[in-house]
Structures are given as C-alpha cells and as structure tokens.
C-alpha cells in the first residue's frame, strides 16, 4: 500500500532500489495505517484509477522483492 499511495508515477518502471526507497520514505512519512486509509479513499472515490494503480504497485513490488539478495543465515 505504501507504493500505491506514494508519489511514484505508475507509468514509470522503477528499479528495486527505487521501489524500496519509495516504500520506506512513504511509510516513514505516513505510517502504515495512513497508507491503508489513503488507499481505501482512492478505491472509494476512483475505483477505476485505483485498480490500475494497485495492479502496477503489486507487479513492481513483486519484482523488487524477488530481485532482493537473500540474507545468509
């Protein structure tokens, strides 16, 4: 949800580091609860826009997380 409500344009194709930075800065600025509240507001007001943006955010986050280097035990 943090990437969804971030200022990152959904027509961009950010790399993993940029995604992590956007998520971290948005969570730091808003907190998790506010991210969810803002996402819910967008889904209520503009479900057509919200659907496309959440699909983009999920895809970008999935790619960023699967490209992360595993942490050794």
mmCIF file as gemmi writes it, N, C-alpha and C atoms, coordinates in Angstrom:
data_model
loop_
_atom_site.group_PDB
_atom_site.id
_atom_site.type_symbol
_atom_site.label_atom_id
_atom_site.label_alt_id
_atom_site.label_comp_id
_atom_site.label_asym_id
_atom_site.label_entity_id
_atom_site.label_seq_id
_atom_site.pdbx_PDB_ins_code
_atom_site.Cartn_x
_atom_site.Cartn_y
_atom_site.Cartn_z
_atom_site.occupancy
_atom_site.B_iso_or_equiv
_atom_site.pdbx_formal_charge
_atom_site.auth_seq_id
_atom_site.auth_asym_id
_atom_site.pdbx_PDB_model_num
ATOM 1 N N . UNK Axp A 1 ? 0.818 -1.194 0 1 0 ? 1 A 1
ATOM 2 C CA . UNK Axp A 1 ? 0 0 0 1 0 ? 1 A 1
ATOM 3 C C . UNK Axp A 1 ? 0.861 1.256 0 1 0 ? 1 A 1
ATOM 4 N N . UNK Axp A 2 ? 2.054 1.157 0.569 1 0 ? 2 A 1
ATOM 5 C CA . UNK Axp A 2 ? 2.918 2.338 0.62 1 0 ? 2 A 1
ATOM 6 C C . UNK Axp A 2 ? 3.301 2.788 -0.787 1 0 ? 2 A 1
ATOM 7 N N . UNK Axp A 3 ? 3.619 1.856 -1.672 1 0 ? 3 A 1
ATOM 8 C CA . UNK Axp A 3 ? 3.949 2.251 -3.038 1 0 ? 3 A 1
ATOM 9 C C . UNK Axp A 3 ? 2.702 2.786 -3.737 1 0 ? 3 A 1
ATOM 10 N N . UNK Axp A 4 ? 1.57 2.177 -3.49 1 0 ? 4 A 1
ATOM 11 C CA . UNK Axp A 4 ? 0.303 2.611 -4.08 1 0 ? 4 A 1
ATOM 12 C C . UNK Axp A 4 ? 0.022 4.08 -3.775 1 0 ? 4 A 1
ATOM 13 N N . UNK Axp A 5 ? 0.254 4.513 -2.538 1 0 ? 5 A 1
ATOM 14 C CA . UNK Axp A 5 ? -0.054 5.888 -2.157 1 0 ? 5 A 1
ATOM 15 C C . UNK Axp A 5 ? 1.144 6.827 -2.273 1 0 ? 5 A 1
ATOM 16 N N . UNK Axp A 6 ? 2.272 6.298 -2.722 1 0 ? 6 A 1
ATOM 17 C CA . UNK Axp A 6 ? 3.463 7.139 -2.879 1 0 ? 6 A 1
ATOM 18 C C . UNK Axp A 6 ? 3.303 8.079 -4.075 1 0 ? 6 A 1
ATOM 19 N N . UNK Axp A 7 ? 4.28 8.957 -4.226 1 0 ? 7 A 1
ATOM 20 C CA . UNK Axp A 7 ? 4.281 9.892 -5.353 1 0 ? 7 A 1
ATOM 21 C C . UNK Axp A 7 ? 4.876 9.29 -6.621 1 0 ? 7 A 1
ATOM 22 N N . UNK Axp A 8 ? 5.261 8.037 -6.573 1 0 ? 8 A 1
ATOM 23 C CA . UNK Axp A 8 ? 5.869 7.378 -7.722 1 0 ? 8 A 1
ATOM 24 C C . UNK Axp A 8 ? 4.83 7.243 -8.832 1 0 ? 8 A 1
ATOM 25 N N . UNK Axp A 9 ? 5.127 7.777 -10.022 1 0 ? 9 A 1
ATOM 26 C CA . UNK Axp A 9 ? 4.148 7.689 -11.117 1 0 ? 9 A 1
ATOM 27 C C . UNK Axp A 9 ? 3.991 6.246 -11.599 1 0 ? 9 A 1
ATOM 28 N N . UNK Axp A 10 ? 2.762 5.831 -11.833 1 0 ? 10 A 1
ATOM 29 C CA . UNK Axp A 10 ? 2.531 4.434 -12.215 1 0 ? 10 A 1
ATOM 30 C C . UNK Axp A 10 ? 2.912 4.132 -13.66 1 0 ? 10 A 1
ATOM 31 N N . UNK Axp A 11 ? 3.255 5.133 -14.419 1 0 ? 11 A 1
ATOM 32 C CA . UNK Axp A 11 ? 3.728 4.855 -15.776 1 0 ? 11 A 1
ATOM 33 C C . UNK Axp A 11 ? 5.235 4.628 -15.784 1 0 ? 11 A 1
ATOM 34 N N . UNK Axp A 12 ? 5.87 4.754 -14.612 1 0 ? 12 A 1
ATOM 35 C CA . UNK Axp A 12 ? 7.314 4.534 -14.523 1 0 ? 12 A 1
ATOM 36 C C . UNK Axp A 12 ? 7.606 3.053 -14.289 1 0 ? 12 A 1
ATOM 37 N N . UNK Axp A 13 ? 8.838 2.684 -14.499 1 0 ? 13 A 1
ATOM 38 C CA . UNK Axp A 13 ? 9.295 1.313 -14.288 1 0 ? 13 A 1
ATOM 39 C C . UNK Axp A 13 ? 10.513 1.37 -13.369 1 0 ? 13 A 1
ATOM 40 N N . UNK Axp A 14 ? 10.281 1.643 -12.065 1 0 ? 14 A 1
ATOM 41 C CA . UNK Axp A 14 ? 11.399 1.842 -11.15 1 0 ? 14 A 1
ATOM 42 C C . UNK Axp A 14 ? 12.156 0.549 -10.867 1 0 ? 14 A 1
ATOM 43 N N . UNK Axp A 15 ? 13.454 0.708 -10.611 1 0 ? 15 A 1
ATOM 44 C CA . UNK Axp A 15 ? 14.246 -0.462 -10.234 1 0 ? 15 A 1
ATOM 45 C C . UNK Axp A 15 ? 13.981 -0.806 -8.772 1 0 ? 15 A 1
ATOM 46 N N . UNK Axp A 16 ? 14.527 -1.929 -8.324 1 0 ? 16 A 1
ATOM 47 C CA . UNK Axp A 16 ? 14.26 -2.426 -6.972 1 0 ? 16 A 1
ATOM 48 C C . UNK Axp A 16 ? 14.666 -1.423 -5.9 1 0 ? 16 A 1
ATOM 49 N N . UNK Axp A 17 ? 15.801 -0.78 -6.056 1 0 ? 17 A 1
ATOM 50 C CA . UNK Axp A 17 ? 16.265 0.19 -5.062 1 0 ? 17 A 1
ATOM 51 C C . UNK Axp A 17 ? 15.315 1.38 -4.976 1 0 ? 17 A 1
ATOM 52 N N . UNK Axp A 18 ? 14.809 1.828 -6.099 1 0 ? 18 A 1
ATOM 53 C CA . UNK Axp A 18 ? 13.873 2.949 -6.118 1 0 ? 18 A 1
ATOM 54 C C . UNK Axp A 18 ? 12.553 2.563 -5.457 1 0 ? 18 A 1
ATOM 55 N N . UNK Axp A 19 ? 12.094 1.352 -5.698 1 0 ? 19 A 1
ATOM 56 C CA . UNK Axp A 19 ? 10.856 0.866 -5.081 1 0 ? 19 A 1
ATOM 57 C C . UNK Axp A 19 ? 11.024 0.825 -3.568 1 0 ? 19 A 1
ATOM 58 N N . UNK Axp A 20 ? 12.13 0.237 -3.115 1 0 ? 20 A 1
ATOM 59 C CA . UNK Axp A 20 ? 12.368 0.152 -1.672 1 0 ? 20 A 1
ATOM 60 C C . UNK Axp A 20 ? 12.45 1.541 -1.05 1 0 ? 20 A 1
ATOM 61 N N . UNK Axp A 21 ? 13.107 2.466 -1.718 1 0 ? 21 A 1
ATOM 62 C CA . UNK Axp A 21 ? 13.227 3.833 -1.196 1 0 ? 21 A 1
ATOM 63 C C . UNK Axp A 21 ? 11.862 4.516 -1.134 1 0 ? 21 A 1
ATOM 64 N N . UNK Axp A 22 ? 11.039 4.331 -2.151 1 0 ? 22 A 1
ATOM 65 C CA . UNK Axp A 22 ? 9.705 4.937 -2.163 1 0 ? 22 A 1
ATOM 66 C C . UNK Axp A 22 ? 8.84 4.365 -1.051 1 0 ? 22 A 1
ATOM 67 N N . UNK Axp A 23 ? 8.894 3.063 -0.866 1 0 ? 23 A 1
ATOM 68 C CA . UNK Axp A 23 ? 8.113 2.418 0.192 1 0 ? 23 A 1
ATOM 69 C C . UNK Axp A 23 ? 8.597 2.894 1.559 1 0 ? 23 A 1
ATOM 70 N N . UNK Axp A 24 ? 9.908 2.865 1.773 1 0 ? 24 A 1
ATOM 71 C CA . UNK Axp A 24 ? 10.46 3.294 3.063 1 0 ? 24 A 1
ATOM 72 C C . UNK Axp A 24 ? 10.103 4.739 3.387 1 0 ? 24 A 1
ATOM 73 N N . UNK Axp A 25 ? 10.267 5.634 2.419 1 0 ? 25 A 1
ATOM 74 C CA . UNK Axp A 25 ? 10.001 7.046 2.689 1 0 ? 25 A 1
ATOM 75 C C . UNK Axp A 25 ? 8.512 7.311 2.91 1 0 ? 25 A 1
ATOM 76 N N . UNK Axp A 26 ? 7.661 6.601 2.18 1 0 ? 26 A 1
ATOM 77 C CA . UNK Axp A 26 ? 6.22 6.776 2.36 1 0 ? 26 A 1
ATOM 78 C C . UNK Axp A 26 ? 5.781 6.248 3.723 1 0 ? 26 A 1
ATOM 79 N N . UNK Axp A 27 ? 6.298 5.09 4.115 1 0 ? 27 A 1
ATOM 80 C CA . UNK Axp A 27 ? 5.958 4.553 5.433 1 0 ? 27 A 1
ATOM 81 C C . UNK Axp A 27 ? 6.473 5.454 6.554 1 0 ? 27 A 1
ATOM 82 N N . UNK Axp A 28 ? 7.653 5.998 6.367 1 0 ? 28 A 1
ATOM 83 C CA . UNK Axp A 28 ? 8.21 6.895 7.372 1 0 ? 28 A 1
ATOM 84 C C . UNK Axp A 28 ? 7.369 8.168 7.489 1 0 ? 28 A 1
ATOM 85 N N . UNK Axp A 29 ? 6.938 8.677 6.356 1 0 ? 29 A 1
ATOM 86 C CA . UNK Axp A 29 ? 6.179 9.932 6.326 1 0 ? 29 A 1
ATOM 87 C C . UNK Axp A 29 ? 4.745 9.755 6.816 1 0 ? 29 A 1
ATOM 88 N N . UNK Axp A 30 ? 4.083 8.655 6.398 1 0 ? 30 A 1
ATOM 89 C CA . UNK Axp A 30 ? 2.659 8.486 6.685 1 0 ? 30 A 1
ATOM 90 C C . UNK Axp A 30 ? 2.346 7.437 7.752 1 0 ? 30 A 1
ATOM 91 N N . UNK Axp A 31 ? 3.146 6.391 7.812 1 0 ? 31 A 1
ATOM 92 C CA . UNK Axp A 31 ? 2.822 5.251 8.664 1 0 ? 31 A 1
ATOM 93 C C . UNK Axp A 31 ? 1.901 4.301 7.925 1 0 ? 31 A 1
ATOM 94 N N . UNK Axp A 32 ? 1.883 3.069 8.38 1 0 ? 32 A 1
ATOM 95 C CA . UNK Axp A 32 ? 1.113 2.029 7.697 1 0 ? 32 A 1
ATOM 96 C C . UNK Axp A 32 ? -0.393 2.309 7.708 1 0 ? 32 A 1
ATOM 97 N N . UNK Axp A 33 ? -0.918 2.728 8.849 1 0 ? 33 A 1
ATOM 98 C CA . UNK Axp A 33 ? -2.363 2.951 8.937 1 0 ? 33 A 1
ATOM 99 C C . UNK Axp A 33 ? -2.835 4.038 7.973 1 0 ? 33 A 1
ATOM 100 N N . UNK Axp A 34 ? -2.052 5.103 7.854 1 0 ? 34 A 1
ATOM 101 C CA . UNK Axp A 34 ? -2.434 6.188 6.939 1 0 ? 34 A 1
ATOM 102 C C . UNK Axp A 34 ? -2.327 5.73 5.482 1 0 ? 34 A 1
ATOM 103 N N . UNK Axp A 35 ? -1.352 4.875 5.179 1 0 ? 35 A 1
ATOM 104 C CA . UNK Axp A 35 ? -1.247 4.329 3.817 1 0 ? 35 A 1
ATOM 105 C C . UNK Axp A 35 ? -2.512 3.562 3.46 1 0 ? 35 A 1
ATOM 106 N N . UNK Axp A 36 ? -2.965 2.705 4.384 1 0 ? 36 A 1
ATOM 107 C CA . UNK Axp A 36 ? -4.191 1.948 4.13 1 0 ? 36 A 1
ATOM 108 C C . UNK Axp A 36 ? -5.406 2.864 4.036 1 0 ? 36 A 1
ATOM 109 N N . UNK Axp A 37 ? -5.468 3.872 4.879 1 0 ? 37 A 1
ATOM 110 C CA . UNK Axp A 37 ? -6.598 4.808 4.838 1 0 ? 37 A 1
ATOM 111 C C . UNK Axp A 37 ? -6.646 5.554 3.508 1 0 ? 37 A 1
ATOM 112 N N . UNK Axp A 38 ? -5.485 6.003 3.046 1 0 ? 38 A 1
ATOM 113 C CA . UNK Axp A 38 ? -5.459 6.731 1.769 1 0 ? 38 A 1
ATOM 114 C C . UNK Axp A 38 ? -5.807 5.823 0.598 1 0 ? 38 A 1
ATOM 115 N N . UNK Axp A 39 ? -5.33 4.575 0.645 1 0 ? 39 A 1
ATOM 116 C CA . UNK Axp A 39 ? -5.668 3.624 -0.414 1 0 ? 39 A 1
ATOM 117 C C . UNK Axp A 39 ? -7.172 3.376 -0.434 1 0 ? 39 A 1
ATOM 118 N N . UNK Axp A 40 ? -7.774 3.202 0.739 1 0 ? 40 A 1
ATOM 119 C CA . UNK Axp A 40 ? -9.216 2.978 0.813 1 0 ? 40 A 1
ATOM 120 C C . UNK Axp A 40 ? -9.982 4.168 0.247 1 0 ? 40 A 1
ATOM 121 N N . UNK Axp A 41 ? -9.497 5.354 0.523 1 0 ? 41 A 1
ATOM 122 C CA . UNK Axp A 41 ? -10.135 6.56 -0.006 1 0 ? 41 A 1
ATOM 123 C C . UNK Axp A 41 ? -10.104 6.576 -1.536 1 0 ? 41 A 1
ATOM 124 N N . UNK Axp A 42 ? -8.962 6.22 -2.115 1 0 ? 42 A 1
ATOM 125 C CA . UNK Axp A 42 ? -8.852 6.195 -3.579 1 0 ? 42 A 1
ATOM 126 C C . UNK Axp A 42 ? -9.785 5.14 -4.157 1 0 ? 42 A 1
ATOM 127 N N . UNK Axp A 43 ? -9.817 3.95 -3.531 1 0 ? 43 A 1
ATOM 128 C CA . UNK Axp A 43 ? -10.719 2.9 -4.025 1 0 ? 43 A 1
ATOM 129 C C . UNK Axp A 43 ? -12.174 3.338 -3.931 1 0 ? 43 A 1
ATOM 130 N N . UNK Axp A 44 ? -12.522 4.1 -2.901 1 0 ? 44 A 1
ATOM 131 C CA . UNK Axp A 44 ? -13.897 4.586 -2.766 1 0 ? 44 A 1
ATOM 132 C C . UNK Axp A 44 ? -14.235 5.67 -3.759 1 0 ? 44 A 1
ATOM 133 N N . UNK Axp A 45 ? -13.283 6.577 -3.991 1 0 ? 45 A 1
ATOM 134 C CA . UNK Axp A 45 ? -13.538 7.718 -4.87 1 0 ? 45 A 1
ATOM 135 C C . UNK Axp A 45 ? -13.316 7.408 -6.349 1 0 ? 45 A 1
ATOM 136 N N . UNK Axp A 46 ? -12.281 6.656 -6.646 1 0 ? 46 A 1
ATOM 137 C CA . UNK Axp A 46 ? -11.899 6.402 -8.044 1 0 ? 46 A 1
ATOM 138 C C . UNK Axp A 46 ? -11.484 4.948 -8.246 1 0 ? 46 A 1
ATOM 139 N N . UNK Axp A 47 ? -12.412 4.004 -8.148 1 0 ? 47 A 1
ATOM 140 C CA . UNK Axp A 47 ? -12.044 2.592 -8.263 1 0 ? 47 A 1
ATOM 141 C C . UNK Axp A 47 ? -11.385 2.243 -9.596 1 0 ? 47 A 1
ATOM 142 N N . UNK Axp A 48 ? -11.74 2.947 -10.662 1 0 ? 48 A 1
ATOM 143 C CA . UNK Axp A 48 ? -11.132 2.679 -11.964 1 0 ? 48 A 1
ATOM 144 C C . UNK Axp A 48 ? -9.643 3.001 -11.955 1 0 ? 48 A 1
ATOM 145 N N . UNK Axp A 49 ? -9.285 4.107 -11.351 1 0 ? 49 A 1
ATOM 146 C CA . UNK Axp A 49 ? -7.884 4.518 -11.246 1 0 ? 49 A 1
ATOM 147 C C . UNK Axp A 49 ? -7.16 3.63 -10.234 1 0 ? 49 A 1
ATOM 148 N N . UNK Axp A 50 ? -7.823 3.346 -9.121 1 0 ? 50 A 1
ATOM 149 C CA . UNK Axp A 50 ? -7.21 2.55 -8.06 1 0 ? 50 A 1
ATOM 150 C C . UNK Axp A 50 ? -6.85 1.151 -8.548 1 0 ? 50 A 1
ATOM 151 N N . UNK Axp A 51 ? -7.714 0.538 -9.331 1 0 ? 51 A 1
ATOM 152 C CA . UNK Axp A 51 ? -7.448 -0.818 -9.816 1 0 ? 51 A 1
ATOM 153 C C . UNK Axp A 51 ? -6.171 -0.859 -10.635 1 0 ? 51 A 1
ATOM 154 N N . UNK Axp A 52 ? -6.033 0.059 -11.58 1 0 ? 52 A 1
ATOM 155 C CA . UNK Axp A 52 ? -4.826 0.075 -12.409 1 0 ? 52 A 1
ATOM 156 C C . UNK Axp A 52 ? -3.582 0.339 -11.575 1 0 ? 52 A 1
ATOM 157 N N . UNK Axp A 53 ? -3.685 1.249 -10.623 1 0 ? 53 A 1
ATOM 158 C CA . UNK Axp A 53 ? -2.517 1.591 -9.805 1 0 ? 53 A 1
ATOM 159 C C . UNK Axp A 53 ? -2.128 0.442 -8.875 1 0 ? 53 A 1
ATOM 160 N N . UNK Axp A 54 ? -3.102 -0.254 -8.297 1 0 ? 54 A 1
ATOM 161 C CA . UNK Axp A 54 ? -2.761 -1.359 -7.398 1 0 ? 54 A 1
ATOM 162 C C . UNK Axp A 54 ? -2.145 -2.506 -8.184 1 0 ? 54 A 1
ATOM 163 N N . UNK Axp A 55 ? -2.615 -2.734 -9.395 1 0 ? 55 A 1
ATOM 164 C CA . UNK Axp A 55 ? -2.004 -3.772 -10.235 1 0 ? 55 A 1
ATOM 165 C C . UNK Axp A 55 ? -0.547 -3.418 -10.529 1 0 ? 55 A 1
ATOM 166 N N . UNK Axp A 56 ? -0.301 -2.167 -10.866 1 0 ? 56 A 1
ATOM 167 C CA . UNK Axp A 56 ? 1.063 -1.706 -11.122 1 0 ? 56 A 1
ATOM 168 C C . UNK Axp A 56 ? 1.923 -1.85 -9.864 1 0 ? 56 A 1
ATOM 169 N N . UNK Axp A 57 ? 1.42 -1.388 -8.725 1 0 ? 57 A 1
ATOM 170 C CA . UNK Axp A 57 ? 2.194 -1.434 -7.48 1 0 ? 57 A 1
ATOM 171 C C . UNK Axp A 57 ? 2.522 -2.871 -7.085 1 0 ? 57 A 1
ATOM 172 N N . UNK Axp A 58 ? 1.572 -3.754 -7.202 1 0 ? 58 A 1
ATOM 173 C CA . UNK Axp A 58 ? 1.827 -5.161 -6.864 1 0 ? 58 A 1
ATOM 174 C C . UNK Axp A 58 ? 2.88 -5.767 -7.774 1 0 ? 58 A 1
ATOM 175 N N . UNK Axp A 59 ? 2.779 -5.498 -9.053 1 0 ? 59 A 1
ATOM 176 C CA . UNK Axp A 59 ? 3.739 -6.036 -10.01 1 0 ? 59 A 1
ATOM 177 C C . UNK Axp A 59 ? 5.149 -5.517 -9.742 1 0 ? 59 A 1
ATOM 178 N N . UNK Axp A 60 ? 5.256 -4.215 -9.525 1 0 ? 60 A 1
ATOM 179 C CA . UNK Axp A 60 ? 6.558 -3.595 -9.285 1 0 ? 60 A 1
ATOM 180 C C . UNK Axp A 60 ? 7.157 -4.095 -7.969 1 0 ? 60 A 1
ATOM 181 N N . UNK Axp A 61 ? 6.336 -4.195 -6.923 1 0 ? 61 A 1
ATOM 182 C CA . UNK Axp A 61 ? 6.827 -4.673 -5.627 1 0 ? 61 A 1
ATOM 183 C C . UNK Axp A 61 ? 7.24 -6.138 -5.702 1 0 ? 61 A 1
ATOM 184 N N . UNK Axp A 62 ? 6.472 -6.939 -6.396 1 0 ? 62 A 1
ATOM 185 C CA . UNK Axp A 62 ? 6.822 -8.352 -6.54 1 0 ? 62 A 1
ATOM 186 C C . UNK Axp A 62 ? 8.184 -8.493 -7.222 1 0 ? 62 A 1
ATOM 187 N N . UNK Axp A 63 ? 8.388 -7.733 -8.264 1 0 ? 63 A 1
ATOM 188 C CA . UNK Axp A 63 ? 9.665 -7.784 -8.979 1 0 ? 63 A 1
ATOM 189 C C . UNK Axp A 63 ? 10.8 -7.295 -8.088 1 0 ? 63 A 1
ATOM 190 N N . UNK Axp A 64 ? 10.569 -6.235 -7.321 1 0 ? 64 A 1
ATOM 191 C CA . UNK Axp A 64 ? 11.596 -5.68 -6.443 1 0 ? 64 A 1
ATOM 192 C C . UNK Axp A 64 ? 11.946 -6.674 -5.329 1 0 ? 64 A 1
ATOM 193 N N . UNK Axp A 65 ? 10.945 -7.34 -4.789 1 0 ? 65 A 1
ATOM 194 C CA . UNK Axp A 65 ? 11.212 -8.275 -3.694 1 0 ? 65 A 1
ATOM 195 C C . UNK Axp A 65 ? 11.854 -9.567 -4.162 1 0 ? 65 A 1
ATOM 196 N N . UNK Axp A 66 ? 11.52 -10.026 -5.349 1 0 ? 66 A 1
ATOM 197 C CA . UNK Axp A 66 ? 12.13 -11.266 -5.841 1 0 ? 66 A 1
ATOM 198 C C . UNK Axp A 66 ? 13.548 -11.018 -6.333 1 0 ? 66 A 1
ATOM 199 N N . UNK Axp A 67 ? 13.903 -9.776 -6.585 1 0 ? 67 A 1
ATOM 200 C CA . UNK Axp A 67 ? 15.267 -9.489 -7.03 1 0 ? 67 A 1
ATOM 201 C C . UNK Axp A 67 ? 16.192 -9.189 -5.851 1 0 ? 67 A 1
ATOM 202 N N . UNK Axp A 68 ? 15.642 -9.218 -4.632 1 0 ? 68 A 1
ATOM 203 C CA . UNK Axp A 68 ? 16.448 -8.927 -3.447 1 0 ? 68 A 1
ATOM 204 C C . UNK Axp A 68 ? 17.442 -10.051 -3.205 1 0 ? 68 A 1
ATOM 205 N N . UNK Axp A 69 ? 18.607 -9.687 -2.748 1 0 ? 69 A 1
ATOM 206 C CA . UNK Axp A 69 ? 19.63 -10.665 -2.417 1 0 ? 69 A 1
ATOM 207 C C . UNK Axp A 69 ? 19.245 -11.346 -1.107 1 0 ? 69 A 1
ATOM 208 N N . UNK Axp A 70 ? 19.249 -12.68 -1.075 1 0 ? 70 A 1
ATOM 209 C CA . UNK Axp A 70 ? 18.886 -13.372 0.164 1 0 ? 70 A 1
ATOM 210 C C . UNK Axp A 70 ? 19.884 -13.054 1.275 1 0 ? 70 A 1
ATOM 211 N N . UNK Axp A 71 ? 19.354 -12.987 2.471 1 0 ? 71 A 1
ATOM 212 C CA . UNK Axp A 71 ? 20.198 -12.735 3.637 1 0 ? 71 A 1
ATOM 213 C C . UNK Axp A 71 ? 20.686 -14.082 4.15 1 0 ? 71 A 1
ATOM 214 N N . UNK Axp A 72 ? 22.011 -14.224 4.335 1 0 ? 72 A 1
ATOM 215 C CA . UNK Axp A 72 ? 22.53 -15.508 4.834 1 0 ? 72 A 1
ATOM 216 C C . UNK Axp A 72 ? 22.091 -15.759 6.276 1 0 ? 72 A 1
ATOM 217 N N . UNK Axp A 73 ? 21.952 -17.019 6.615 1 0 ? 73 A 1
ATOM 218 C CA . UNK Axp A 73 ? 21.543 -17.402 7.994 1 0 ? 73 A 1
ATOM 219 C C . UNK Axp A 73 ? 22.672 -17.205 8.979 1 0 ? 73 A 1
